[in-house]
């Protein structure tokens, strides 16, 4: 094995995407050093709900990545400890009126043609799936492939399962990317010392643009803030991940303004998680009472049984947003040895295994599991110039 200050690959970021990149690279025989300025999963991953979704994605490159990740998460669920709380609960998307129900059916039909399992649910069948759901809804679509995982534990166990080929250095900020004599990367610098490698994978999530700048590259990652409400423990009153059809449009929107759409799900431990909000306010962590009010109202409208239930805590996270809503996965076109694996916005937990598998295939020269071209960071090169 290489010395403690060198490895085949350096991964900057110990969230679930960085953990997946390290996991699959190690399985391919590479030695990996993972560096994070905080603890494992202390950024976006730790503030996530653990969504593993295909239901919210239009046919196209991101859906292909999500379908691959669905398969990989199932395999990982058999390999990782039960503590990661992988639950193939399925998603239920509901429409409030006939027009939205018709649009949802058309959307599901396009997804079905792309390989998604989607089952139309008539209005009178919704309560068979969710007995506590509000009355008066116009119908919905059940997505059996949607699942959930406890994201922070998933990241930790992905790193642990990779074995001795992965070293994790937490509490160390990358302060510089070390250039070689011809401009190629030869490692990174932290306050604890230099770490050498031919390859640096930028898996820093919302802070991916900052890591890119350290290397002299450009990646237009912006933070998009979101809040989650956590209720007191309850009996299993919500069986699936349930959300209103409007959520799909909010995910695809580029608006900087506050947007909220009800996303409600139970957890094995009992609390109900309520999202989702999104707004571009930089790295401002100020509690938004308006966002919390909208989330609570939306959840109660979907599940009246939640009226009067106590919210024990709330938390905020920053989703790494790129202008075209696709992550950057692959080599940087300007800096040899710099690779990007960030910009997944709110889908990073779900897309992490496919991202790690794709990065590893590109690093090792193996056949990519999906077409890498839509995710190539070079699509931002013209803007940088």
N, C-alpha and C positions, 0 to 999 in steps of 0.2 A: 504494500500500500504506500501511497505517497506520504511525504512528511506533513506535519500538522499545518504548515503554512502554504501548502499547494494541493491542488486537486485537478481533476479533468475539467470540472464545471463548477462555477460559482453561481448560486442562485441568490439573488437579492430579494428578500421577502419571504417570511415564514407563514404566510396565509395559506389557504387551501390550494390556490393555484401554484404557488411556489413549492408547497409540499408535494403536490402531484407531479410537478416537473422533476423534483428530486427523486421521488419514488420510482418513476418509470425510467429515469436515467440510470439509477442504481441497478434496477433489474436488468438493464441492458449491459451492465458491466462497467459503468463509469463511476469514478469516485466524485463525490459532490460535497461542497461546503455550502451550507445555507446560512445566510447572514441576515439578521433583522435588528433594527434599532430598539425593538421592544420584545416582549415575550412572543411565543408562538401564538398566531391567530389574534394578535392584539389590535389589528386594524379593521379593515372592512369585514373580514371573515368573522371576527368575534361579535360583530354587530348585525350579523345576518340571521335570517329565519331558517336557513337550511333548505331553501327551495331547490328541487331538482325537477325542472319543468320542461315539458314539450308543448304544453297547452297554449302558451302565450306567444308562440313563435310562428311567423309567417314561413311558408316554404321558401327555402333558400339556404345559403351557407351556414347561418347560425343554427337552423333547425337540423341540418346534417350533423353538425358538431354535437348538438343536444341528443340526437338519437344514438350516436356513438357513445356519448357519456352515459346514457341510460343503461346501455349494455355493460359498460365498464363498472358503473356503480354497483350493479347487481353482483358482478364478480367480486368486487372489493368487499361487498357486504358479507360474502362467504369467507373472506380471508381476514378481515379486521374484527376486533372484539365487538361484542354486542353493545358496548358503551357508546359507540358512534350513533346508536339509535336510528339506524336505517329503517325506514318504514315505507313500504310500497302502498301507500294509502289511496293513491289516485286523486285526481283533481276534478272538481265539479264547477263548471262555469255556468252562471245563471244569467238570464235576461229578464229585465223588468217589464218589458212590453213587447207586443208582437213584432214591431219593426226591428228591435234589437235581437229578438229571437231569430228572425229571418236572416239578419246579418251574421249572427253566430253560426247558424246552420251552413251558410255559404262559406264562411271561414273554415269550419270544420271539414267541409267537403274538400277544400284545397289541401288541407293538412293530410287528410286520409289518402289522397292521391300521392302524397310525398312520403307515406310510410307511417303515419301516426295512427294509433288506435283511438278512435273517437266514436262514442255511442250517443246518439240523440236521446234525450230524456224529455218526454212530454210534461206539461205542467202538472198533471195529476200523478206523475211518477216521481216528482222531486222529493216528496216527504218519505217515500220508501227508502231513499238513500240517506236523507238527512231529516229525521223526524222533527227537529226543532227549527227547521227553516221557516222563514216568513211565508204567509199565504199570499196569493195574488200574483206570483211570479209567472211569466209567460212560457217558461221552459228552460232547458239547459242542455249541456253536453258533458258527458262523463269521459274523462281521460285516464284510463287505467295505468298508463305509463308514468304519470306524475308520482313523485315520491318526496321524501324528506330525510334529512340527516342532521345530526347535531354538529354544526360546522366546526366549532373549535376543537372538539374531540376528534372529528374526522381528520383535521389537519395534523394534530399531534400523532394520531395512530398511523397515518400515512408515512410520516417521517420515521416513526419507530419501526414500522414493518419493513422499511427499506434496509435495515441492518447496519452493519459496520461501514458500509460504503458511504453513508451519509453522516456528516458531522454538522451539528447545529450550533451556531454561535449567536446567542441572543444578547440584547443590550449593547449592541455594537452598531453604530451608525456608519454607513459607507460615506466617507468624506471625499474620496477621489477615485477615479478610474485610471489605472496605470497604463500609459501608452508605451508601446514598444518602439524600436528605432524607425519603423516604417508606418507608424500610426496605428498598428494593430493593438488589440488589447492584450495585456499580460497580467491583469489582476486588478484588485481593488485595495484601497487603503482604508483602515479603520483606526480609531484611537488605540486599539490594542495591537496594531501592527499590520503589515502588508500580507495579503493572501494572493498567491499566484495561480493563474490559470489562463488557458488560451481562450476560454469561453466564459462570458458573463451573461446570465439570463436575468433580464429585468422583469421580475414578478412582483414589483412593488405596488401594484394596484393603483390607488388614487395618486400615489406619489411617484408613479412611473415616469411622468414627465421630468421630475426632478432628477431621477437616476439617469435618464437619457441625457439631460443637460450636462451632468458630470462627465459624460463620455464624449461631449461635443456633438450630440445628436439631437433630433427634434421629434417629440411625440406629443401631440396636442391633447393630453389627458386632462380632464377637468373633473372636480368633485361635484357630485350630485347628492345632496343630503336627504336622508330618509329617517323616519322614526318608526319604532315598533312599540306597541303596548303589550304588557305581559300581565295577565289576570291572576287572581288567586287560583289555587288548584281546584279543579272541578271534576265531577264524573265526566265520562266521554260524551259531551253534548255535541261535539263537532267531529264527525267521523272522517271526512275528507278535507283536502285543501279546497276551500270554497271561496270563489271570488266573482264579482260582477263583471260582465263582459266589457265594461268600460276600461278595465285594467289593461287590456291588450293595447288599446289606443294610447294610454298614458305611457306605457313602456316604450312605444315607438316614437313618442313625441320628443321634439328637441326644445320645447319651451323651458325657459328658465324660471317661470312662475311656479307657485305652489300648486301641485296636483295631488289629489288623493282619490283612491278607489279602494273599496273594502276588500281585503284579503283576510280570511279568518280560518284558523286551523287549530285543532287540538294537538297536544303532545303526549307522549307516553307517561311523562311525569305529572300531568294533570293541568298545568296552566294552558290557557288559550292565548295564542299569539295573534295580534291584530296589526296589519299593515294595510295599505302601503302608501307612503307619501314620497314625493320627490320634488326637489327644487334646487336650483343652482344659486348658492349663496357663499361660494368659496368654502373655506374650512371653518365657518362659523358654527360652533356647537350650541349656541343659545337655544334654550328650550322654546319651541314654538307652540304656544297654547292653542293657536288656531289650527295647526296641523293635528294636534292631539284631539281637539274637539271634533274635527271632521272624521278622524279615524274611529273614535268612539261612536259617533252617530251612525256612520256607515255600517259598523259591525252590528249595532243594535237593530238597524233596519233589516239586515239579513237574518239575524238571529235574535228575536225579541227576548229570548230566555237570558240573554246577557245583560239586559237592563237591570241595573242595581248591583251587578257583579263588581267587586272591587278590582281596581287596577293596582297591582303591587309595585310595578316599576315601569319606566320607559327607558329606551335607549336610542341613541342616534348613531348613524354610520354614514360613511361617504362612499358612494358608488363611483367607480372609475369610468367616466363617460368619455367616449370618443365621438366625433361629429357624425359618423356614418353608422353608429350603433353596432359596429362589429369590433371584436377584440383585435389587437395587434399580436400576431403569433408568427415568429420567424426571425430571420437575420436582418439586422439593420443594414440598409443599402450603403451607408456612408462610413460606418465604423466596423472594420473587420473584427469579428470575435464577439460583438455585442448582439444579443438576441433579446427579443421582446416577447413577453407572455402576460399582457395586461390590457386593461380597457374593456373588461367584460361587463361593465355596469352592474346591474343587479343579478346577473346570471352566472357570476364567477364560480359559485359553489357547485351549481349544476354542471357547468362546462369544464370544471377542473380536470377530471381524468382524461378527457379527450384532448385538452390542451397539453397536458403532460405527455401523453402518448405521441401527439403530433410533433412537439418540440424535440422529443427523444429521437423519433424517426428521422427528422431533418438533421439533427446533430450527428447521428451515426450513419447516415446515408441509406437507411432502410426505406422501403416504400411507405409513403405517408398513408395513414388510415383514411384521410379525407383530402380533398383537393386543398392545398395550402394557399393557393393564389388569392382568394378573396380576403384572407387575413394578413397578407404580406405587408409589413410596415412600410415598404417602399411607396405605398399609395399616398403617404403623407410627404414624400420627398419634395414634390413640386412646391407645396406650401412652405416647406422649410427654406427652399432656395429663394 
